[in-house]
């Protein structure tokens, strides 16, 4: 990416810097904004924008941020096209912040994704967590509660599996444990959804995603999709959970 830099002092901010960004073509532009504690860099490509706020001064984070930027422009357009309710009108300006005060791993909220720099610096192969969080922005479900959270998180880990990148140890579970259930969420539910797509109906995840977006999801949808109840499907899956995977 070509970085166009302007030096200007304005309301406490300084716009500065000049350099190249090899992974994105020269028609794309990034602007850097600095204040006393944070650096904001703006990226644009084919109508998609990403604002990266870096709250650290650790240069070790810089190449990891580059991976996040590349992943955004590679994955997010695909995620919006596939999973957003209205792809052409869906949010195309996302903010990504590396916040050292955040003690979790990552979360998405209202077009913004916050990542713990402490986490990603100690787990540098976990960049695909960004795919999971970008999926939440594409989903834009009206509900996230005790009855639906497992679907939201299961689909987000399903898309993480589909779109990657697979450059670390993260994998869908290879076996079904005794305490697992279809509503365990995250990787457990993601693998179940993959099995449903492969064994029952290749549009299962797409249909569930739309039901969630229209706020019409209930467990009866599984029988409509496959002809079997969710409990019957889970029992069948537990008995023979084989899926084809690629990493």
Number of C-alpha atoms within 10 A of each C-alpha: 19 19 20 15 16 14 13 12 11 8 7 9 15 17 18 15 14 13 11 13 14 10 12 17 11 12 11 15 19 22 19 22 19 18 13 9 9 18 20 19 20 17 21 19 15 10 8 15 18 20 20 24 21 23 19 16 11 10 8 9 17 13 11 18 19 14 15 19 19 14 18 21 18 13 19 21 19 16 21 22 14 15 23 24 18 12 16 10 9 14 17 19 15 19 19 24 21 23 18 15 10 15 12 12 13 20 17 18 12 11 17 19 20 22 24 19 27 19 16 19 14 9 12 17 16 19 20 24 22 27 25 25 24 27 27 24 24 25 22 20 19 10 15 14 9 8 12 19 15 21 24 25 24 27 28 26 29 25 22 26 24 15 18 22 19 17 12 14 10 17 15 19 13 12 13 16 10 7 6 13 16 21 18 16 22 20 22 24 26 29 28 27 23 25 21 23 16 15 14 16 14 15 13 19 21 14 16 22 22 17 15 21 18 13 13 10 19 12 13 12 18 20 14 10 17 15 13 15 16 16 14 13 20 17 14 11 18 18 10 12 17 15 16 7 12 8 12
